[in-house]
Amino acid sequence: MSHFTIRCKECGAELKEVYCAFCEHCRNALLSTEYRDPGFKENPGSGIWRFNWLPVHTPRFAQAGPVVYKSQGLSGYLGLENLYIAFNGYWPERGAQLQTCTFKEFEAAVVLQNAMENGISGLTVASAGNTARAFSHLSSLSGYPVIIVVPGMCLTEMWYLESSPKMPTLAIGDGDYSDSIDVARKIASLMNMPFEGGVKNIAKRDGLGVVLLEAVATIGKLPDHYVQAVGSGAGAIGIGEMSERFIRDGRFGSRLPKLHLAQNLPFAPMTKAWQKGSRELFTEDLDPALIAEITTRVLSTRYPAYSIKGGVYDALKAAGGNMYGVNNDEVYAATDLFERTESIDIVPAAGVAVAALANAIARNGIGKADTVLLNITGGGEQRLRKDREVHRVAPLVVSKDIPDSEIEELLRC
């Protein structure tokens, strides 16, 4: 018997088909996982599989988790007494062992394990970089087939751990992340390898929510504030959903952590809509030309889960949160600040979160004695290169308008 069920956030219907993206009656609402055990538990073992609030039963491979620690350096600089850092990357001196240097590894692990257990023979995944690396690595590790589609504009920043991945990566030479999603959906229908589903996949959001599970296990309670950079918003939604489970548990706090979410200006469609008080995004803020001006293209989807029922807008409303826009200069300054104060390198997207934390403090949105959880979504890439060789991605380059016949010929060779 499964230890969880899946329910629609709009109509409340319980779904019988476990691996699906939508309620048949409510296409504009997310699904959510309901675990039969309402109490948070840690089982014997290590890594992420020791937590009971994950939609898996018998994991087939090991998966390291985040490292959560109380900051001394950055906290002192910012004047915070209770700043906790969730470091998701490679930093063996701290015990951080994510070989792909990104929290997307949690997402990939839970999604793959969930798909295996539901009899799915393979998946198709769209990514702007970090998710691709995580899925490629765990596909090779587990032997589970995954076709990956990425935007060509992100290739200069991409790397894999494996020189010859098990499955191909396709790069959209004339498109962005959102075009990659469109092509991935087309491939999924042609190759009988379901589209992973992005934010609509409950396994993805619960996997990213591991950050909060580890944090509460370390701190002993829910934080007052949670800070993260967002692209699709899946991680922030996952944190919000895990927070609600902790509230229902009742032992770790009675208030949802305030969400402090940030995007890289000028491409910040969710931030701009939130600051205008709008549930709907504005067309002018989704202009692909704006993506070329940001330093964090991993945050650049034109299909974020903002307006959908149960999405970022609802999560912010429930938590009393806020959104921040961070320009490129602030990103560079924040990554330098973190490395100086915490002695480890971080990726630019994590720098967006550090800058947002500083902005929230300056606006009096976070108090000196408040308990704060800062999600460093990726780091230690420079540190990893001291221990391991990494490889440039060698994709099959295609057009965003590639005909179905060419896709079938390309992938069946």
C-alpha positions, -999 to 999 in steps of 0.1 A, spaced: 0 0 0 13 34 -9 21 58 19 8 88 0 -21 100 -22 -23 127 -48 -50 154 -46 -60 183 -68 -55 217 -51 -86 232 -69 -114 206 -65 -99 183 -39 -103 152 -60 -80 122 -53 -63 110 -84 -61 73 -91 -33 75 -117 -2 82 -97 21 95 -124 2 124 -140 4 162 -142 -32 174 -140 -66 167 -126 -89 160 -155 -114 186 -142 -89 214 -132 -62 220 -158 -51 252 -142 -43 238 -108 -13 220 -93 -16 185 -77 -2 179 -42 10 149 -23 -8 139 9 12 116 31 -6 91 53 18 98 82 11 134 93 42 134 115 77 143 103 101 113 107 137 105 100 144 69 92 178 52 98 203 59 70 219 89 53 210 113 25 176 123 14 159 89 15 158 89 53 129 114 52 93 100 52 77 128 32 89 117 -2 68 100 -29 91 69 -31 91 35 -15 123 15 -22 151 37 -35 175 20 -59 205 44 -55 221 65 -29 215 103 -29 233 128 -7 213 156 9 219 193 16 241 205 44 225 230 67 247 250 91 246 281 112 265 309 95 292 329 113 308 349 84 279 361 63 256 364 94 282 387 111 285 408 80 247 412 76 240 416 114 219 385 117 220 363 149 203 332 135 212 328 98 212 292 87 226 283 53 214 254 32 244 247 11 236 226 -20 268 217 -38 302 203 -34 321 212 -3 336 181 13 352 200 41 316 208 52 302 174 43 285 186 12 288 159 -15 265 169 -44 287 160 -74 266 181 -97 269 212 -74 231 219 -75 200 213 -55 184 201 -87 200 168 -78 173 162 -52 147 169 -78 162 145 -103 167 117 -77 131 118 -65 116 122 -100 136 93 -114 128 70 -84 91 79 -85 90 72 -123 107 39 -119 83 28 -92 53 38 -115 65 17 -144 76 46 -166 102 33 -190 120 67 -195 116 105 -193 121 136 -214 134 166 -195 138 203 -204 164 224 -186 184 256 -188 215 239 -173 215 227 -137 186 203 -141 202 188 -172 234 181 -153 216 165 -124 194 143 -146 223 133 -169 244 123 -139 216 103 -122 206 87 -155 241 74 -159 243 63 -122 209 45 -122 208 33 -157 174 50 -162 170 66 -197 164 103 -199 164 125 -230 174 161 -222 166 192 -241 184 225 -234 186 260 -250 217 265 -271 223 299 -255 231 282 -222 258 258 -235 287 280 -227 278 277 -190 269 240 -190 290 210 -180 285 173 -173 303 149 -150 303 122 -177 321 125 -210 297 102 -227 262 103 -211 239 73 -215 213 93 -234 215 123 -258 212 160 -250 195 181 -276 202 218 -278 178 243 -294 201 264 -315 175 292 -322 155 293 -290 154 298 -252 144 277 -222 107 279 -230 114 267 -266 133 237 -250 102 229 -230 81 229 -262 105 206 -280 107 183 -250 70 179 -249 70 170 -286 98 144 -281 79 129 -252 48 123 -273 68 108 -302 92 86 -282 68 73 -256 90 88 -229 68 111 -208 77 148 -203 89 150 -168 63 177 -162 83 205 -146 67 222 -117 35 201 -122 54 169 -112 47 163 -74 80 143 -72 99 173 -84 85 197 -59 87 173 -30 123 165 -40 132 202 -39 114 205 -6 141 182 9 160 215 17 134 223 43 133 188 57 170 189 63 167 224 78 140 215 103 159 184 113 190 206 120 174 237 135 146 219 153 118 242 141 106 260 111 125 292 102 108 326 103 121 334 68 131 315 37 152 331 9 157 317 -26 162 327 -62 135 314 -85 130 306 -122 100 284 -126 92 287 -89 91 249 -83 115 250 -54 97 278 -36 64 260 -41 79 228 -28 92 247 3 57 262 9 41 227 6 66 212 31 60 241 54 23 234 54 30 197 64 51 209 93 23 232 105 -1 203 104 24 182 123 23 209 150 56 202 167 78 226 147 60 259 147 26 274 140 34 300 113 46 295 77 80 308 70 78 341 50 90 335 15 116 360 1 120 351 -35 142 368 -61 148 371 -98 176 386 -119 167 419 -135 157 428 -162 141 394 -168 119 391 -137 83 385 -147 71 371 -114 88 399 -94 73 426 -116 38 411 -114 40 406 -76 52 442 -71 22 454 -91 -2 432 -70 -11 411 -100 -18 374 -101 -13 374 -139 21 380 -156 25 408 -181 34 401 -217 61 428 -219 79 412 -189 82 379 -208 101 394 -238 129 369 -248 152 398 -255 154 405 -217 169 370 -212 200 380 -230 207 408 -205 208 386 -173 237 367 -159 215 338 -145 198 322 -175 190 292 -154 162 315 -140 149 325 -174 117 304 -181 88 322 -198 65 296 -183 68 301 -146 43 285 -122 31 319 -109 -6 323 -117 -17 286 -115 -37 275 -84 -12 265 -58 16 283 -76 41 310 -65 14 337 -62 -6 316 -38 25 305 -19 35 341 -13 0 351 -3 -2 323 22 32 330 38 31 368 37 62 369 16 78 392 -9 97 392 -42 129 411 -51 146 421 -83 184 419 -84 206 434 -111 237 418 -125 261 441 -105 244 430 -73 247 394 -83 284 397 -88 289 415 -56 268 390 -37 288 360 -50 320 377 -40 306 385 -6 296 349 1 330 335 -10 348 360 12 326 354 43 319 317 40 350 305 21 333 287 -7 323 297 -43 286 298 -53 268 300 -86 253 333 -98 217 321 -91 227 316 -55 241 351 -56 207 364 -65 194 349 -32 222 365 -12 215 399 -27 178 395 -20 186 386 17 206 419 20 177 438 4 151 423 27 172 432 58 176 468 45 138 471 40 132 459 76 116 427 63 139 405 84 148 413 120 182 408 136 171 379 159 148 362 133 157 327 122 165 328 85 171 299 61 191 310 30 190 284 2 223 284 -17 209 265 -46 243 257 -61 280 260 -52 314 245 -50 320 242 -88 355 256 -84 361 233 -55 349 203 -74 373 209 -102 402 203 -78 389 167 -73 372 158 -105 373 163 -142 342 179 -158 332 178 -195 317 203 -219 282 192 -231 283 179 -267 247 181 -278 228 174 -310 219 209 -322 183 212 -336 158 240 -345 129 248 -323 107 241 -353 122 206 -360 97 184 -378 84 153 -360 100 130 -387 135 145 -380 131 140 -343 122 103 -347 151 97 -371 176 116 -349 167 97 -317 163 63 -332 197 62 -348 
